[in-house]
Every structure is written in structure tokens, then in C-alpha cells.
Amino acid sequence: MTGRGRPSYEPTEKNSRIVEMMAGWAIPEDRIAKVVGIDPKTLRKHHREQLDVGFARLEAQLAQNLLRIAQGHDRQALIATIFALKSRFGWVEAAPQNKDDDLGKKEARQSMAEQIASGHGSWGNRLKVRQPPKNLRQTN
């Protein structure tokens, strides 16, 4: 009986190094599989460890760079610090407390409608008709 279909894939040391290196460069798995010449499912089946190690090395390098930047004293340092605190430690920005939070839905809508009607709501300025500058007005 003759073998049908493709022969089964046997990982080589060379392919393992390629997979780990490309994963460490954040190249998507489907492209790594294309370079190695296998299906993405086969890649994950035979090279899971190399993918994980490559991704872990990339994450470590990025974290090291982020922490290096965060130790500075400029705007980029502040941004890097905020990002690290949010992504790694779950920090969130506190939303401003709204005085309508204590109201129910109907009461909040009524309050907003009254504010808008009086011209003091968040849409009040948009409802006012503004006159064009004097040099652009039509004279009849």
C-alpha cells in the first residue's frame, strides 16, 4: 500500500531555531508556519515550546526597555510609567464622579433635558445660533 497525502512533519533543530527566533521578533504564527513550510496547527503542535520561549524573550526585552524609559524624568517616562502600572498592575483612571449617578434613568434624563433647555447643559452651546464674523456677513 502506498502512502497517501503529505508525509508527516518531523521537526528539525534548524526549524526549531527559526521558529523561536521569529516568535521573538513578534512575527505572527501564520507567517512563521509559511516560512517553515507547514500549517499553523502543525506549527503549534510541534513547536509550542519554541513559540512560548520566543514570545517570553520578546516580552522580557520589551518590559526591560519600558522600565528603562520609565526611570527617566521626561514626558516619555511618565507615559511609560502609567502604561506599565495600567497593563501590569491593573491600575485604572478614576472616572469623575457624576452628580446624576444617584438619580434613576428617568430622573437623569429629565435633569439633562432641563439643563439643555436652559442653555447650561453639555449641548447648550451647540444649540445657540452664532453670527458669522462681520466681514463675512451678507449685506442687502
N, C-alpha and C positions, 0 to 999 in steps of 0.2 A: 504494500500500500504506500502511495506517495504522500508526502506531507502537503497539506493544502494551506494557503494563506501565507502570511508573513511568518518568518521564523521568530521564535520568542526572543525577547530582548535580554541580553546579558550585559549588565553594567561593567564598564571598564574603569580603570584608575584615571585615565585621561578624561573620560566623560564626567566622572565624579568631581574632578578638579574644575572642569569647565562650569558645571552646574553650581558649585559652591562660589566660584569667582563671580559669575553672572548674578547670582542671587545677592551677593554682597554689593553689587552695583545697582540694586533695585530694578533689575530688568524683569518684566512680567514673566510668569511661568510659561505662558503660551509661546513666547519668543525664545525662551531657553529651550523648550521642547523642540522647537523648529530647528535651532542650531544643532542640537544633539541628534535630531532626526527621528524623534519618537512622538507619540501622542502625549498631551499634557497629563492624562490619567496615568500613563505608564511612567512618566517623569516623577509624579508624586509617589507612585507605588515603590519605585526602585531607588529614588534619590531623596526621600523625605529628610533624612539626616543632613545631607549636604545643603538642601534648601533652608532648613532651620538654622544651621550654623552660619550660612551666608547672610541670612536676614538678621541674625543676632549680632554678627560683627558689624553690619551696617548700622543697626540701631545703637550699638555701643559707640561707634565713631560719631554719629550724629549727636548723641547725648553729650559726649565729651566736648564737641565743638560748641554746642548750645551752652553748656556750663562755663566754658572758657569765655564766651561772649557775655554771658550774664554777670561775670565778675568785673566787667568794665564799669565805667561811670558815665556813659553817654546814653542817648535815646535807644540805640540798639540793645544795650544792656538791659534797660528797663523792659523793652518788648520781649526779649529772650527770657527774662525772669518771670514775667507774667505768663508767658506761654508755658514755661516749664511747670509753674505752680498749677495752672489750669489742667494741663494734659497729664501730668504725672501724679499730682496730689489731689485732684478733684476740686480745686478752688473754682468758685463761680463768682461773677459780679453780682452784687446785690441790686435787685431792681428797686427803683424808687417807690416808696410806699404811696399808693394812690388813696386819696380820701374817699373815693367811691367804692373801695373794696368792701366796706361794711354794708353797703347797700345791696339789695337784691337786683336782679337783672332789670326788672321794670322800673325800679326807682332810679337806677343808674342811667337808664335811657332817658327817663323824664328829666333828670338833672342835666344831662348833656344837651338835650333839646332846649331847655330853658337857657342854658349858657350860650348856645349858638344863636338863639333868637335874640338875646340881649346884646349880641356882638362881642361877648367876652369869652366865648368858647374857643376851642382849638381851631375851628373852621371859620370863626368870625371874621378874621382878616381876609379870608378868601372870598367872602360874600360881599364885601364892600366894593363898590364900583370906583375905580380910580380914574382920575382925569389924566389924559396924556400931557406931557410937558407942553409949555406954551408955544414953543417953536414948531410943534407937530400938530397943533390943533387946526381944524378946518375953520376958515372964516368965510361966512356967506354974506 
